[in-house]
Amino acid sequence: MSIRRYLVLTLVSILTLITFIAAIQGYKASMSRAEKLFEQQLVDFAQIVKGLHHTFDKKKSDLSFDNTEQNTNKKREQGVNTAHNFETSFAFQVWLGHNLVIQSTNSPMNPIMSLKQASTHFSEVNFSGQRWRAIYLVNDKSSVSNSNTSIKFDDEKLIIIVAQPLDKQFLLAQEVILAAVAPMIIAILLLSLLIYGIITHGLKPLHKLTTALSNKQSNDFTPLTLHVDNTELTHVVTTLNQLFERLNLAFERERHFAADAAHELKTPLSVLKINVHNLAQDLNDKGQHNSTKLIKPLSLSVDRMGHVIDQILHLNRTNPEQIYQNQKRVKLKPLLQTVIADLYQSIANKQQTITLNTDDVMLQGDELSLQLMLTNLISNANKYTPGNGEIKVSVKYSSVDEKQPFHNNKTNNKTGRIVIVIEDSGNGIKVEEYNRVFDRFYRVGGDQHDSSVLGCGLGLTIVKHIVDIHRANIVLSQSKSLGGLSVEVLFEQNIERV
Amino acid sequence: MRILLVEDDQGLAEALQQSLEREGFVVDHLSRGKQALTALAVSTHDMVILDLGLPDVDGLDVLKQIRAKKNDLPVIILTARDSIDSKVKGLDYGADDYLAKPFDMQELLARLRVIERRLGTASSSMITIDRVVLDTSSHKVFLMQPLSVKGQKDKQSDQQYKIEVHFSKKEFMVLKALMENAGRIQSREQIESKLYHWGEEVLSNAVEVHIHKLRKNLPDKFIQNVRGVGYIINRPQTNTSN
């Protein structure tokens, strides 16, 4: 369902995009916050060191955090791993004038930062093979800082430098931030799944409707029996069912009309026919053979009228807009046998021969209209072929998809082509007439057509309708073997062999 | 044979009645399905000709009810409807035969004769086509030979005599199936179904063999083969056909 796909994809992408932007913003904000925090940390540490210095300053001894091996070993005994000194955060130096008073183990002997600076500030420095963020804290011993006065570069000036490795800072910050951002990523995934689920569920009534509609046959107008909970679709289903109802009624009316018309037309014709028969019998009994001769044209006229009525009713019935047909699998061989059997009397009367050559093939289509189509075609062959002529009916089957040697032969269900060929040894039809013969009420020769042959020009029109209904093709040509007309009807569909 | 004709169209009923009575049948006529069912409950009719387009009730329903009560009463249905559709339905519901309006009277009479013979109410149990005579009661087949009078070659003798032709039981059945349905092609499958019951093994060319044997003793071209479709014996042309 593309609505679902559209909704899910759009929502998930927007969600991801916005969340990512938010995450990045958050990341940046957090980072600068973290920076501030670290700076604060440095300040605090510096203050501690300063305090430390003041405490120990009176002793005037050089206090440094253990650098000697003894002390290192001692520390090791105490469980402090000095090797990690470089990995623990801080390094510091306390300068009094030019003298290094206190320093941390991991700081060099020379000043980390230039001692010429006057004010407290932050900066980034390089020493000991790393990059550090350092605070430079200046404290005048006089404890009264007068920023306007020039820098006094004397032994009195107390400078405290505290530094923290930059990458350490960075790593720490990143850990914290990622811990904050990671849940957002998981949240995105969860939300995506939820969105998908909710949308699918929400669109389920629509999906049900689609399924119900696609399962309906094209000529099935029974109402949909769906229970839809949401208001929009309820309205749609109701409207659809109303439409179906009306269509159903319309087709019912058409069917009844056709049936009534058939009845009303054919019954009086039947009466006429029987009365003519009775008249003929009567005249014959009385030996009035001259009058008997007059009966024949009368009888022929009645037959002709019957034929026209039949064809018109059939034409109405096979109109592609009328959906009378039931699609199902039709066995061609018995169907053709029935058609030929029904027509055989006329064929025998003209001393014609007819042969049927076919495999057991099944066609998907409407049996009644296929029978009608075949009847019209073979009847034409019979009518327009002279006496002692020949009619050949054959069915050829070919598989379109022949590149599947490993195809499962049990199902034998593939796309195939079925060609029904009806050929005769008559006079055929001229090529320029090929298109016109399918016109309603057109018979070859226009107004000068051969009236001795019973027909009203609707046969091929009916055939064309039926061919169209089945989405097949009809091709006229000259028969190579018999010389007369060849009619080929090509069906391409999922063919099943019996 | 006593026939019940159920047809609502007056004109058609009268014409039919006239024609059938001329052929020797006794015909009772009713124009409503319900009346017909009532009549059949106490009737002595041998068969029914039923029009499907009745005004009071659907002809097929009448047929169903007839079948429910009198299962072996022969019924021929007449229909003006879409003939193919009602044909299938009619035969499914149990009709013995059907005719689409407008039909040939000869056609109807032929079907009636078949039913007559089956019921044994026929005045004669013989089917005669050209020179072949089939006796359905004695199961014998005769060939009519003209008796030639010596010395009078150009005078056609009216006298004929019968020569019996001997066929096996199965061959007789094949010939009977073809002659009873003269003018209508019988497919191999149809003939087989008349010869062999379920479970009986049929050789695929059994019918061909029977036909071959029949042809040896019958006139040329009496039995015709329509390749791919079946076999047929043509109906004799009568004097009064239209």
Interface residues (C-beta under 8 A of the other chain):
Chain A: A258 A259 A262 H263 L265 K266 T267 P268 L269 S270 V271 L272 K273 I274 N275 V276 H277 N278 A280 Q281 N284 I295 K296 S299 V302 G306 L313 R317 L336 Q337 I340 A341 Y344 Q345 A348 I354 T355 L356 N357 T358 L368 Q371 L372 V393
Chain B: D9 G11 L12 A15 L16 Q18 S19 R22 G53 A80 R81 D82 I84 D85 K101 P102 F103 D104 M105 Q106 G183 R184 I185 S187 Q224 V226 R227 G228 V229 G230 I232 N234 R235 N239 T240 N242
